[in-house]
């Protein structure tokens, strides 16, 4: 199945999912050598799969553990300029669905994943209020003050 990424004259449209994996007041994030920031576990939805199916698949691919979805927490419309080799300098409009995951008690993630341009990824547990840069930015406040509803965010960086 093909990723839900559409190249357009003015930029790229991505449909993405992110997993919110929390334990002991920390969140599991992903990083790589190319980027000095961290980002949520997750990736692009593939044509023909639901957002929930995609997040379960992505969590399995990036942590080696099959998890269940607890609930949808956030929808994020993000406008930014790409920094990967495959999209550097291109404008990207990305719609992301962030799901809270049911974390098993014996959860021991193992990362064997790579970015779209071949960079090896690593998993890292971080404090939500760390000064390090991570995305999405709204996690800093929203994961400290959890609500039961679904929240919608828009970020425009171009």
Order of alpha helices (4+ residues) and beta strands (2+ residues): beta-beta-beta-beta-beta-alpha-beta-beta-beta-beta-alpha-beta
